[in-house]
Amino acid sequence: MVEEKIIEVLSGNAQKNALKFISFLRENEILLEANNEGDGWAVGGVVGNSMGYMIVNGGAQELWLWFNDCDFETGASVDDELKEFVWAQVSPCGKCHDGWEKCGGGTRVIFGKEFERLCHSPLMFTNFESDKLENIKKLMLILKRKWGA
């Protein structure tokens, strides 16, 4: 179970905020499905078809949350604070998977702003603090409506 892995790997505020995030996902009926290795979870769908993915990384003692090929032009009303927050998290392609057809980056529009050379997983969050957690929750609810998770 994801909560057990968080308690095993994380400590302090990172653990507290990660547990709050998992509680939020469960309260809002956003699906979590574990991978075969037991350290990763598909968020808002199933492994191979989800809005994002989460790993509790024991080596780095971090929680990583990233979003895959989500439609960030949801048509939903997104406030400026959330837009700025999301834009600050955009991940340029670092060619982490040499030879992988998705690597090399592409152009995408995220909440009305165009970005070039984006990773196929354009947003990534690591050990988010309480202030980030609230914005991540807002983003999750917007994506849930669009994704139908």
Helices and strands as residue ranges (DSSP letters): H 2-9, H 12-27, E 32-34, E 40-43, E 52-57, E 62-67, H 80-88, E 90-92, E 106-110, E 113-126, H 130-147
